[in-house]
Amino acid sequence: MYRSRSYKKPNSNARRWQIGAVAGVAVVIAGVGLGVASAAEAVPTVNCPAVNINVAVPAQAQAEVASNLTLLNTQISEANNRLKTSVGQGGANFIQNAILGPLADKRFATINRMETAIGRNAAKPDLNAEGLKTCTLNQGGGASAEQPTAVPSSAAAGEAAGDGAASGVGNISCPQVNVNVAVPVSAAAEVQRNLELLNTQIAEAQKRLESSVGQGGANFVQNAILGPLADKRFSTINRIETAIGRQSAKPDLNAEGLKTCSVSSSAGAAQGTAVQAQDAAAVAASAGKISCPAVNVNVAVPAQAAAEVQSNLTLLNTQIAESQKRLESSVGQGGAAFVQNAILGPLADKRFSTINRIETAIGRNAAKPDLNAEGLKTCTVVK
């Protein structure tokens, strides 16, 4: 059997309850919206201590220090932006772990870079990176304090004093090298060049001294500057002695005693570069003169041998001239037997052969004479 359903009008009280519930949800949603807006207004900002550059900054470090001071402000700005965009994220330690902790690490590294930049050309300062790295929060959301970016300048090293040395650094001071002997003409240019090199070495060491302030430990200046300078000076003074010794008696300019320099508060004196030249005549006089016995051809010379005999007599004079030149150009070389072994001995051999050739030339067309080659070959040096 079919039974029809009857439609029952909803109860008016139930409808009123539904309307009230919807309205209540709307109020709750509106309340949440108000709460979010209130939280945004109260976002904290970072509060960082100012980094004060309380030392003069060398000109070479100015740009780098200014850049890092500006970077400190950039880091603060980035941290504030992170605070705004991460509201409600993480737990109770989120801000410390995700924002303030990394900010402290960045600040520590940045302050250290400024100390290092200054320390390359002046005494390395302590800007208290450990104490100034940590920032706190402005809970009320106030503006963060801005990091000052002005950089205290430093006058160029020694400009006011005119001594070329950085203020407070000191000056390289070296003993004078005095060339107290006459310098052969042929050695003058080399001696002059090495005396000038001594000044160049001092200037280079001074520049290194000024540019390395604050580097290394207590022995840095000795090990990295004065020690190498002493080695260079010793070699240079030795080269001067050797240059003179090629043409004259080799002098002792005291390379060992004059190699060592120091750092003093007064300006160092420049190395004198005047060279007392010695002329060629003085060199020849100090060398002495080759003296050889005359070769007398005391027999009649056949016409066919005349030219050859004459040529060899002339050769005897050439040999003496060449030996004299070698004697003068080698003053001071070798030991006590140098002249005998290197000049007079070879000359004797040449003379013996030449006198023998004269005898042979005559002997082809007449009786061969004995011109005493053995007795006449030997020459001496007369002072």
C-alpha positions in Angstrom: 0.0 0.0 0.0 1.4 3.4 -0.9 1.8 5.9 1.8 2.5 9.5 1.0 5.1 11.5 3.0 3.9 14.7 4.5 6.2 17.8 4.4 6.9 19.4 7.7 8.0 23.0 7.9 11.2 23.5 9.7 11.1 24.7 13.2 11.6 28.4 13.5 13.9 28.0 16.5 16.2 25.7 14.6 16.5 28.2 11.8 17.3 31.0 14.2 20.1 28.7 15.7 21.6 28.2 12.3 21.7 31.9 11.5 23.3 32.6 14.9 26.0 29.9 14.3 27.0 31.3 10.9 27.2 34.8 12.4 29.3 33.4 15.2 31.8 31.8 12.8 32.0 35.1 10.9 32.9 36.9 14.2 35.5 34.3 14.9 37.1 34.7 11.5 37.0 38.4 11.8 38.7 38.1 15.2 41.5 35.9 13.7 42.0 38.5 11.0 42.3 41.2 13.6 44.8 39.0 15.5 47.1 38.6 12.5 47.1 42.3 11.8 48.0 43.0 15.4 50.9 40.4 15.2 52.3 42.1 12.1 52.5 45.4 13.8 54.5 43.9 16.6 57.2 42.2 14.5 60.6 42.8 16.3 63.7 44.3 14.7 67.3 43.6 15.4 69.4 45.8 17.6 73.2 45.6 16.9 76.1 47.4 18.7 78.0 49.9 16.5 81.5 48.9 15.3 83.8 51.8 15.9 86.9 52.1 13.8 89.1 53.8 16.4 92.3 53.8 14.5 93.5 55.6 11.4 92.9 53.5 8.3 95.7 53.4 5.7 94.7 54.7 2.2 95.2 51.3 0.7 92.5 49.8 3.1 90.0 52.7 2.9 87.7 51.1 0.2 87.7 47.7 1.8 86.9 48.9 5.2 84.1 51.2 3.9 82.6 48.3 2.0 82.5 46.1 5.1 81.0 48.8 7.2 78.2 49.1 4.6 77.9 45.3 4.6 77.1 45.4 8.4 74.0 47.6 7.6 73.0 45.2 4.8 73.2 42.3 7.2 70.9 44.1 9.6 68.4 44.9 6.9 68.4 41.3 5.7 67.8 40.0 9.3 64.9 42.4 9.7 63.3 41.2 6.5 63.7 37.6 7.7 62.0 38.5 10.9 59.0 39.9 9.0 58.6 37.0 6.6 58.9 34.2 9.2 56.4 35.3 11.8 54.9 32.2 13.5 57.5 29.8 12.0 59.5 27.4 14.2 59.4 27.0 17.9 60.6 29.1 20.8 64.2 29.2 19.6 63.5 29.8 15.9 64.6 33.5 15.9 67.8 32.8 17.8 68.8 29.8 15.7 67.6 30.9 12.3 68.2 34.7 12.4 70.3 36.1 15.3 72.9 33.2 15.4 73.7 33.4 11.6 73.8 37.2 11.9 76.4 37.0 14.7 78.6 34.7 12.5 78.4 37.1 9.6 79.2 40.1 11.7 82.2 38.4 13.3 83.6 37.5 9.9 83.0 41.1 8.6 84.7 42.8 11.6 87.6 40.4 11.2 88.0 41.3 7.5 88.3 45.0 8.5 91.0 44.2 11.0 92.9 42.3 8.4 92.5 45.0 5.8 94.0 47.6 8.1 96.7 45.2 9.3 98.2 44.9 5.8 99.5 48.4 5.9 99.5 49.4 9.6 99.4 47.8 13.0 96.5 45.3 13.0 93.8 46.7 15.4 91.5 44.8 17.7 87.9 45.9 16.9 86.4 43.5 19.4 84.7 41.2 16.9 83.8 38.8 19.6 82.1 41.4 21.7 80.3 43.2 18.9 79.0 40.3 16.9 75.9 39.6 19.0 72.6 41.5 18.2 69.4 41.5 20.3 65.7 42.3 19.5 63.7 45.4 19.6 60.5 43.7 20.7 58.4 46.8 20.0 59.5 46.8 16.4 61.4 50.0 16.6 63.9 51.0 13.9 67.3 49.3 14.0 70.3 51.4 14.9 72.3 52.1 11.7 76.0 51.2 11.6 78.2 54.3 10.9 80.2 53.9 7.7 82.6 56.8 8.0 86.2 55.6 7.7 89.0 57.5 9.6 91.8 58.3 7.1 95.5 57.9 7.6 98.1 60.2 6.1 100.4 58.6 3.6 103.4 57.0 5.2 105.9 59.6 6.2 104.7 62.3 3.8 104.6 65.0 6.4 108.1 64.1 7.6 109.3 63.6 4.1 111.4 60.6 5.0 109.6 58.1 2.9 108.9 55.8 5.9 105.5 55.0 7.4 104.8 56.9 10.6 106.1 54.8 13.5 107.5 52.1 11.3 111.2 53.1 11.4 113.8 53.3 8.8 116.2 50.7 7.4 119.7 51.8 8.4 122.8 50.2 6.8 126.5 50.9 7.2 128.3 52.6 4.3 130.4 50.6 1.9 133.5 52.6 1.1 135.6 51.7 -1.9 138.9 52.9 -0.6 141.0 51.7 -3.4 141.6 53.1 -6.9 139.1 51.4 -9.3 140.5 50.3 -12.8 138.8 52.1 -15.6 137.5 48.8 -17.0 135.8 48.0 -13.7 134.4 51.5 -12.9 131.0 50.9 -14.6 130.4 47.6 -12.8 131.5 49.0 -9.4 129.2 52.0 -9.9 126.2 49.8 -10.8 126.7 47.7 -7.7 127.0 50.7 -5.4 123.7 51.9 -6.8 122.2 48.5 -6.3 123.0 48.8 -2.6 120.6 51.8 -2.5 118.0 50.0 -4.4 118.1 47.1 -2.0 117.6 49.5 1.0 114.7 51.2 -0.7 113.0 47.8 -1.5 113.5 46.6 2.1 112.1 49.9 3.4 109.0 49.5 1.3 108.6 45.9 2.5 108.9 47.2 6.1 106.2 49.7 5.7 103.8 47.4 3.8 104.0 44.5 6.3 103.3 46.3 9.6 101.6 43.8 11.9 102.4 40.8 9.9 104.2 37.7 11.4 105.5 37.3 14.9 108.3 38.9 16.9 111.0 37.8 14.5 109.2 38.7 11.2 111.3 41.8 10.4 114.5 40.0 11.0 113.6 36.8 9.2 111.7 38.3 6.3 113.4 41.7 5.7 116.7 42.3 7.4 118.0 38.7 6.9 117.4 38.6 3.1 118.8 42.2 2.8 122.0 41.1 4.5 122.4 38.3 2.0 121.9 40.6 -0.9 124.4 43.1 0.4 127.1 40.5 1.0 126.8 39.3 -2.6 126.8 42.8 -4.0 129.9 43.9 -2.0 131.6 40.7 -3.1 130.9 41.5 -6.7 132.5 44.9 -6.3 135.7 43.3 -4.9 135.7 40.8 -7.8 135.2 43.5 -10.4 138.2 45.5 -9.1 140.3 42.3 -8.7 140.1 41.5 -12.4 142.3 44.4 -13.2 144.1 45.2 -10.0 144.8 43.8 -6.6 141.5 42.4 -5.2 140.5 44.6 -2.2 138.8 43.4 1.0 135.8 45.8 1.5 134.6 43.9 4.6 131.5 42.4 3.1 130.9 40.3 6.3 131.0 43.3 8.6 129.0 45.7 6.3 126.2 43.4 5.3 124.0 43.8 8.4 121.4 46.5 8.6 119.0 47.5 11.4 115.7 49.4 11.9 116.1 52.8 13.5 113.9 55.8 14.3 116.2 58.2 12.3 116.4 58.4 8.5 118.9 56.0 7.0 121.8 57.5 5.0 122.0 56.7 1.3 124.9 54.6 0.0 127.6 56.8 -1.6 128.1 55.9 -5.3 131.2 57.9 -6.3 133.9 55.7 -7.8 137.6 56.7 -7.6 138.8 55.6 -11.1 142.3 54.5 -11.8 143.7 55.1 -15.3 145.2 52.6 -17.6 148.7 54.0 -17.1 148.5 53.4 -13.3 147.3 49.8 -13.9 150.2 49.1 -16.3 152.7 50.6 -13.8 151.3 48.4 -11.0 151.6 45.3 -13.2 155.2 45.7 -14.2 156.9 45.2 -17.5 157.8 42.0 -19.5 161.6 41.9 -20.1 163.1 39.4 -22.6 166.7 38.8 -23.7 167.4 39.9 -27.3 167.8 37.3 -30.0 170.8 38.1 -32.1 171.2 36.5 -35.5 175.0 36.6 -35.6 175.4 34.7 -38.9 174.9 35.6 -42.5 171.3 35.0 -43.6 170.9 33.5 -47.1 168.7 35.6 -49.4 166.1 32.8 -49.6 165.6 32.9 -45.8 165.7 36.6 -45.2 161.9 37.2 -45.3 161.1 34.2 -43.0 163.8 35.3 -40.5 162.5 38.8 -40.5 158.9 37.6 -39.9 159.9 35.6 -36.9 162.0 38.3 -35.4 158.9 40.6 -35.7 156.8 37.8 -34.1 159.1 37.8 -31.0 158.1 41.4 -30.4 154.4 40.6 -31.0 154.6 37.8 -28.4 156.1 40.2 -25.9 153.4 42.9 -26.5 150.6 40.3 -26.1 152.1 39.0 -22.9 152.4 42.6 -21.6 148.7 43.2 -22.3 147.8 39.9 -20.5 149.9 40.9 -17.5 148.1 44.3 -17.2 144.6 42.9 -17.6 145.0 40.2 -15.0 146.4 42.1 -12.1 145.3 40.5 -8.9 144.1 37.3 -10.5 145.3 33.8 -9.4 147.8 33.0 -6.7 151.5 33.7 -6.3 152.4 31.5 -9.4 149.8 33.0 -11.7 152.1 35.2 -13.7 154.6 32.4 -14.2 152.1 29.7 -15.1 149.7 31.8 -17.2 152.0 34.4 -18.9 155.8 33.8 -18.7 155.6 30.0 -19.1 153.5 30.1 -22.3 155.7 33.0 -23.6 158.8 31.0 -23.1 157.3 28.1 -25.2 156.4 30.5 -28.0 159.8 32.1 -28.0 161.6 28.7 -28.1 159.6 27.6 -31.1 160.1 31.0 -32.9 163.9 31.0 -32.4 164.0 27.4 -33.6 162.1 28.4 -36.8 164.7 31.1 -37.5 167.5 28.5 -37.1 165.7 26.1 -39.5 165.1 28.8 -42.1 168.8 29.7 -42.2 169.8 26.0 -42.2 167.9 25.3 -45.5 170.5 27.2 -47.5 173.5 27.5 -45.2 175.0 25.9 -42.1 172.3 25.7 -39.4 173.2 28.1 -36.6 172.7 27.7 -32.8 170.9 30.8 -31.7 170.6 29.5 -28.1 166.8 29.1 -28.1 166.9 27.4 -24.7 168.9 30.2 -23.1 166.9 33.0 -24.7 163.4 31.8 -24.3 162.9 32.9 -20.7 161.5 36.3 -19.9 160.9 38.0 -16.5 158.7 40.8 -15.1 160.4 44.0 -14.0 158.6 46.3 -11.6 
